[in-house]
Amino acid sequence: MMRSIRGLGALLAALTLAITIGGSAGAASDRRAGISPTSISLPDGFQPEGIAIGPGPFAFIGSMADGSIYRADLRTGRGAIISRGPGTPSLGMKIDERGRLFVAGGTGGDARVVDSRTGRVLATYRLATGPAFVNDVILTQGAAWFTDSTNPVLYKLPLRDGRLPTAAQRIPLTGDLVYGDGFNANGITPTPDGRGLIVVQSNTGGLFRVDWSGATRRVNLHGESLREGDGLLLRGRTLYAVQNRFNAVAVLRLNEAGTDGRVVRRVSDPRFDVPATVAAFGSRLYLPNARFDTSPTPTTPYTAVAIPRP
């Protein structure tokens, strides 16, 4: 009897460990219990970067390798590629109420709009003709805005009455945000009052408020830095900033104008492996592990992980 009890205890401990680390056993246990899995396996060699969620419990994840887009059901963890890429990256992504995915094209210097239901490419925009790194995108009322980590500009797609434009507008960045070596403007989100944008500069750790005209002003972080800052997510006045190679998400409290912010905490997870971007669903944050410090191969495994929203 004691031997059986010890065996049962060991089994329960193993299952608890599997659930904690978010491996396949944990995901399977979550599904049996009717709980959405906290770790989602992606195709080997996929090299995920951007993520968008909605409508409903579906995540769309872009590939740095070839630009393919993978759709995952957050309730089961299962998914499939819905759109084969053009051979250039799919980085930051956002989805609108019409189910259109706006996709930043990285070194391709372009942007795409993809139907999230069919995977069909609805529009493609050439944003830059020389070296570029179109990194992230945000949707505001009336426009989609893309950052470029190589060139000090934002690219704007006006969306009058929701219609896709024929071409993008180039908005030069002026003021406090000065480009240097490495990755510059990266993640982007609206200000809490909706009257401007906020951009993080990865190489300096600076956070900047950006007017619609492109004029930038440094956000007062009270001595803090967001180095390796990547994807941004705003909920009310709370800003979540992924610091990819630090394997952390900084949680900031902003003022309404987005000119002042304080880091109130940083959260991490043992399953983080250089997460790049973040999206929310329910009470969770979902982050794809980009694994930038791991040499990619066709068989390299990748995951997206969920954590409780701080």
C-alpha positions, 0 to 999 in steps of 0.5 A, spaced: 500 500 500 505 504 501 509 503 495 502 504 491 501 511 495 508 513 493 507 511 486 501 515 485 505 521 489 510 521 484 505 521 478 502 527 481 508 530 482 510 529 475 504 531 472 504 538 476 511 539 473 509 538 466 503 543 467 508 548 470 513 548 465 507 548 459 510 542 456 506 537 451 504 533 457 501 540 461 497 542 454 494 535 454 492 535 461 489 542 460 485 540 455 482 534 459 481 539 464 477 543 459 482 549 460 485 552 455 493 550 454 498 555 456 503 552 451 502 552 444 506 548 439 508 551 433 511 548 426 518 546 427 523 551 424 517 556 424 521 562 427 515 566 430 515 573 431 508 577 431 502 575 434 494 578 433 488 575 437 481 575 435 475 575 433 474 570 438 479 565 441 484 565 435 491 567 435 495 569 428 502 568 429 507 570 423 513 567 421 520 570 420 522 565 416 518 565 410 512 570 412 507 564 413 501 565 418 499 560 423 492 560 426 492 557 433 485 555 437 487 558 444 482 553 447 485 547 444 492 549 442 491 546 435 492 550 429 495 550 422 498 555 417 492 559 413 497 563 409 503 561 405 508 567 406 512 570 400 519 568 402 520 574 406 518 575 414 511 576 417 513 580 423 508 585 427 501 584 426 494 587 428 487 584 426 481 589 425 474 588 426 473 586 419 478 580 420 483 583 416 490 582 418 495 587 417 502 585 417 509 588 417 514 585 412 521 586 416 527 586 411 522 585 405 520 593 406 513 592 405 506 591 408 500 586 407 493 585 409 491 578 409 484 575 410 484 572 416 478 567 414 481 565 408 488 567 408 488 570 401 492 577 401 488 583 400 493 588 398 500 589 398 504 595 399 511 597 398 513 601 403 521 602 402 525 601 396 532 601 400 534 597 406 529 597 411 526 593 417 518 594 417 517 591 424 511 593 427 504 595 426 498 598 430 491 600 428 488 607 430 481 610 428 482 611 421 489 608 419 494 603 420 501 605 422 508 601 421 515 602 424 521 601 421 527 599 425 532 602 420 529 608 417 526 614 421 519 614 419 512 611 420 508 608 414 501 610 414 495 606 411 489 611 411 483 607 412 477 611 410 471 608 412 475 602 412 477 602 405 484 600 403 488 605 400 492 604 394 499 607 397 502 608 404 504 615 406 511 616 409 511 620 415 518 622 417 520 622 425 523 628 428 524 631 435 527 626 441 527 620 437 534 619 434 536 613 430 543 610 431 546 603 430 542 597 431 534 596 432 531 603 433 523 604 433 520 597 434 513 596 438 508 601 437 501 602 440 496 608 441 497 613 447 491 612 453 488 618 450 488 616 443 491 622 441 498 620 439 502 614 438 507 611 443 514 607 440 519 604 443 526 604 441 530 597 442 537 599 442 537 605 447 531 603 451 527 609 450 520 610 450 517 616 445 510 619 444 509 620 437 504 626 434 500 624 428 505 629 424 511 624 426 514 629 432 517 625 437 517 627 445 521 622 450 516 619 455 519 620 462 520 613 465 523 616 471 530 613 470 528 606 467 530 603 461 526 598 456 532 596 452 531 590 448 524 593 447 519 589 442 512 588 442 507 593 446 500 592 448 496 597 451 490 596 456 487 602 459 493 606 462 497 600 463 502 598 458 506 591 457 512 592 454 516 586 452 524 586 453 525 580 448 533 578 450 531 579 458 525 574 457 521 579 461 515 583 460 515 590 463 508 593 466 508 600 466 503 605 468 502 611 463 499 618 464 493 619 459 497 623 454 503 618 454 508 623 456 510 620 463 510 612 465 513 608 471 515 601 471 511 598 476 513 591 475 517 586 471 514 579 470 518 573 467 516 565 466 521 559 465 518 558 459 520 564 456 525 563 450 526 570 447 519 572 446 518 578 441 511 580 442 504 580 446 497 579 445 491 579 450 485 574 450 481 574 457 485 574 463 492 572 459 497 574 455 500 570 449 507 571 447 511 567 441 518 565 443 522 568 437 528 564 440 533 569 437 539 566 441 538 560 438 540 558 431 534 556 427 534 550 423 528 546 419 527 542 425 528 547 431 522 547 435 518 553 437 512 555 442 507 561 444 506 561 451 500 564 456 501 567 462 496 570 467 495 578 465 499 582 471 
